[in-house]
C-alpha cells in the first residue's frame, strides 16, 4: 500500500513538471483562457435564458 502511494505521488510530480508552461507563453495563455471562460459564461447564460423562455 505504501509503495503504491509513493508511486502515485511520483507520477503526479512528473505530470506537473511536464505541464510547466514557458514564461514567454504564459501571458498569451492566460489571455486565451480568460476569453474562453468569458465565451463559456455567455453560452451558459444564453442557454439559461432560452430555457426560461420556453415555459
C-alpha positions as CSV (number, residue, x, y, z in Angstrom):
1,X,0.0,0.0,0.0
2,X,2.8,2.4,1.0
3,X,4.7,1.7,-2.3
4,X,1.5,2.4,-4.3
5,X,1.1,5.8,-2.6
6,X,4.7,6.7,-3.3
7,X,4.4,5.7,-7.0
8,X,1.2,7.7,-7.4
9,X,2.9,10.8,-5.9
10,X,5.9,10.3,-8.2
11,X,3.5,10.2,-11.2
12,X,1.8,13.4,-10.1
13,X,5.1,15.2,-9.7
14,X,6.3,14.1,-13.1
15,X,3.0,15.2,-14.7
16,X,3.4,18.7,-13.1
17,X,6.9,19.1,-14.3
18,X,5.9,18.2,-17.8
19,X,2.9,20.6,-17.7
20,X,5.0,23.7,-16.9
21,X,4.5,26.5,-19.5
22,X,7.4,28.7,-20.5
23,X,7.2,32.2,-19.2
24,X,7.1,33.7,-22.7
25,X,3.8,31.9,-23.4
26,X,2.1,32.4,-20.1
27,X,0.6,35.9,-20.8
28,X,-0.9,34.7,-24.1
29,X,-2.2,31.5,-22.4
30,X,-3.8,33.5,-19.6
31,X,-5.5,35.8,-22.2
32,X,-6.8,32.9,-24.2
33,X,-8.1,31.1,-21.1
34,X,-9.9,34.3,-20.0
35,X,-11.5,34.7,-23.4
36,X,-12.6,31.0,-23.4
37,X,-14.1,31.4,-19.9
38,X,-15.9,34.6,-21.0
39,X,-17.3,32.8,-24.0
40,X,-18.4,29.9,-21.9
41,X,-20.2,32.1,-19.5
42,X,-22.0,33.8,-22.4
43,X,-23.1,30.4,-23.8
44,X,-24.4,29.2,-20.4
45,X,-26.3,32.5,-19.8
46,X,-27.9,32.2,-23.3
47,X,-28.9,28.6,-22.6
48,X,-30.4,29.5,-19.3
49,X,-32.3,32.4,-20.9
50,X,-33.6,30.1,-23.7
51,X,-34.7,27.5,-21.2
52,X,-36.7,30.1,-19.3
53,X,-38.4,31.5,-22.4
54,X,-39.8,28.1,-23.4
55,X,-42.0,27.8,-20.3
